[in-house]
C-alpha cells in the first residue's frame, strides 16, 4: 500500500503549509493566465471585428441562438 495522502487532513504541519503555498501559486498563475486570455481576446475582437465566440469556433452556435425565435428559448437548435 502506498503512503499518499487522500486529502488535506493527512498532511503534517509543514507538508500542509507547503501544499497550501503550491496551491496559492497555482491559483495565482491560473488567474493571471485567464486575465491575459480575456485581454488578448478583447484586443483581437477590437482589431478583427470577430467576437471571442467566433475566435474560438463557436460563432455558428451563437449566431443560431441569436436568430432563434423567442417562443423556443432556451432550447431552439
N, C-alpha and C positions, 0 to 999 in steps of 0.2 A: 504494500500500500504506500502511495506517495504522501509526502508531508506538505501538500499545498493547501493554503487557506481557502475555505469556501466563501468567506465573506470578511468584512472588516473586523468583526468581533474576534477573529482568530489571530490577528496581528498582535505582537507585543508592542510596548510603548514606542520604541524607536522605529520599528518597522511601520507602525501606523503613521507616524509623523512623516517618514519618507514617502509612504504611499500617498498621503494627502498632498504633499508637495508635488509629486508627479502628476496627480490628478489636476491640481491647480494649474501647472504648466501646460498640460494638455488642453484644458478648457480655455486658457488664455490664447493658445495657438489656434484652436478651432474658432473662437470668436473673432480673432483678427483675420483669419482666412475668410470667414463669412462676410465680414465688413468689406474686405478688399474685393471679394467677388461681386458684391452688390454695387460697389462704386464702379468697378470695371463694366458691369452690365449697364448701369445708367449712362456712363460716358459713351459706351458703344451705341446705346439707344439714341443718344443725342446726335452722334455723328452719322449713323446709318439710317435712322428713322424706323428701324425694326425694333419692336419691344423685346423684353427679356424672354417672354414665352416663345416668340418667333426665333430668337437666337439659339435657344436650346432645342428647337424642333417641335414645340407644342403649339405652334401657330395655327394649324388647321383645327385643332381641338378648341382653341379659344375662339376662332372665327366662327366655327359651327355653333358654339354656345351663344355667341352674341347674336347670330342670325336666327336663333330658335324662337318659336312663338312662346309667349308667356304662359299660355294655358298648359304647356307641357313641362314647365320648370319644376324641379331642378334636373329631371332626367329626360331630356328630349332628343338624345342622339340615336 
